[in-house]
Structure formats: structure tokens, C-alpha cells
């Protein structure tokens, strides 16, 4: 699988993260995180809301 480039820093790749819902069902690609430690850009989905940001913001 090829990962998309980070459009925030243009140096890292966006890596998908999965999680489990309240009922234990798998949620694939709940978040995407830039693998460049200096960037930390994230895209996250919570209850249908999309949030963009940086880790710790």
C-alpha cells in the first residue's frame, strides 16, 4: 500500500490508524497521522466530525 504525502509539511507520509468502537466493532482508518516527528499533523474522525490538527493542539 502506498501512503499519501502529508500536505502540511510535504516531507512525511500520512499513516492510517484504526480503533475499536464502543461495541467492540473495528473502525478502520479512524485517524491519519504524519510520520514526520517534526510535523505531527493529524486527521481524525469522531462521531462523524472531522478534526484537523497537530498532536497536542
N, C-alpha and C positions, 0 to 999 in steps of 0.2 A: 504494500500500500504506500502510495506517495502522499505525504502530508503537505497541506497548503503552507505557503510562506506567511509569516507574520506581517501584516500590513502596517503595523505600528512601528516596528524597528527595522524591518526589511533585512534582518540578519538571522532571525530564528525561524523555526518551524512551529506551526500550531499542532499540538498533540491532543488527541481526544481522551477524555476521562469519562468513565462510566460510574454509576452508583446504583443503589437499590432504593426503591420507593418504600412508603410506609407499610405496604402489604407484602414486602419482600420481592416484588417484581423488579427485574433488571431494567434499568434506564440507561440505554446506550447513548453515548455522546452527550451527557448532561452538561459537560463543560469542555472548553478547549483552552489550552494553556500554552503560551510561548515557551519554548525550551531554552531560550536565551536568558541566563540568570540576571543580566542587566536590564532586561525588559519587564518580564513578569506579567505581560498583558493577558487578560482572561476574557472569555465569553462564556456566560453561564445562563442556564435556563432553570428557573424555579417557578413552578405552578403556572407555566405559560408565559411568564415575564422574562425578558432577556435583559441581562445586565452586562455592561462592558466595563472594563477597568483594569486595574493593576492590583496584584496581590497586596493586601494590607490597606488599600484605599477604601 
